[in-house]
Amino acid sequence: MKKNIKHLASAGAFAFFLAIAMGSMDDKKEKSETSETSTATANGEAKSNYKKLGETLPTDYFDVTVNKVSVENSVNTGNQFGDLKQEAGTRYLIINTSFKNNSNESRMLIDGEVLVNYNGKDYIFDKSETVMLEGWGLMLDQINPLTTKTTNLVYKIPSELKGNAYYKPGRSGSNDLIDLGNIE
């Protein structure tokens, strides 16, 4: 009987924390992404909310501006323990980005993804590299209303990758894109 109560209490606690986690997500429904949308956007066909480098992209919760983009063989952070060393067959796409919370409450920042059409095929890079230093990455950062955070997002890409790249900020619509220019 005591084991059943413990299992029931554990299951109840898990359900409670799951409900809290789900409840803390945005009250607005996330816009779904399909492979068709990704294909259209990476090819540059659907540009309903399309901006260029230096222009501000308004999304539901943030005004996002890509300030600078570079492709490097290694990442020099100024701290030897946070640097990303050169790896065979890869490069690093570094996107210096500013996020201004345009909501009326604090919001969590999410990295987003990079879309590239290479040799007629769309590729989505949705995992950024973890750099545990201030000014590098978002690591579950949350910012208050009307405040801005500027950081460097780092994506590992294959050395052979060439083509026009787009940045789709996290928590944005499927057609919210910033043109990063051509990756050479």
Secondary structure as the mmCIF struct_conf table of DSSP 4:
data_model
#
loop_
_struct_conf.conf_type_id
_struct_conf.id
_struct_conf.beg_label_comp_id
_struct_conf.beg_label_asym_id
_struct_conf.beg_label_seq_id
_struct_conf.end_label_comp_id
_struct_conf.end_label_asym_id
_struct_conf.end_label_seq_id
HELX_RH_AL_P HELX_RH_AL_P1 LYS A 2 GLY A 23
TURN_TY1_P TURN_TY1_P1 SER A 24 SER A 24
BEND BEND1 MET A 25 MET A 25
BEND BEND2 ASP A 27 LYS A 28
HELX_LH_PP_P HELX_LH_PP_P1 LYS A 29 SER A 32
HELX_RH_AL_P HELX_RH_AL_P2 SER A 35 ALA A 42
TURN_TY1_P TURN_TY1_P2 ASN A 43 GLY A 44
TURN_TY1_P TURN_TY1_P3 SER A 48 SER A 48
STRN STRN1 ASN A 49 LYS A 52
TURN_TY1_P TURN_TY1_P4 LEU A 53 GLY A 54
BEND BEND3 GLU A 55 GLU A 55
STRN STRN2 THR A 56 PRO A 58
BEND BEND4 ASP A 60 TYR A 61
STRN STRN3 PHE A 62 GLU A 72
BEND BEND5 ASN A 73 SER A 74
STRN STRN4 VAL A 75 VAL A 75
BEND BEND6 GLY A 78 ASN A 79
TURN_TY1_P TURN_TY1_P5 GLN A 80 GLY A 82
STRN STRN5 LEU A 84 LEU A 84
TURN_TY1_P TURN_TY1_P6 ALA A 88 GLY A 89
STRN STRN6 THR A 90 ASN A 101
BEND BEND7 SER A 103 GLU A 105
STRN STRN7 ARG A 107 MET A 108
STRN STRN8 GLU A 113 TYR A 118
TURN_TY1_P TURN_TY1_P7 ASN A 119 GLY A 120
STRN STRN9 LYS A 121 PHE A 125
STRN STRN10 SER A 128 SER A 128
HELX_LH_PP_P HELX_LH_PP_P2 GLU A 129 THR A 130
STRN STRN11 LEU A 133 LEU A 133
TURN_TY1_P TURN_TY1_P8 GLU A 134 GLY A 135
STRN STRN12 TRP A 136 TRP A 136
TURN_TY1_P TURN_TY1_P9 MET A 139 LEU A 140
STRN STRN13 GLN A 142 ILE A 143
TURN_TY1_P TURN_TY1_P10 PRO A 145 LEU A 146
STRN STRN14 THR A 148 PRO A 158
TURN_TY1_P TURN_TY1_P11 SER A 159 GLU A 160
STRN STRN15 GLY A 163 LYS A 168
TURN_TY1_P TURN_TY1_P12 GLY A 170 ARG A 171
TURN_TY1_P TURN_TY1_P13 SER A 174 ASN A 175
STRN STRN16 ASP A 176 ILE A 183
#
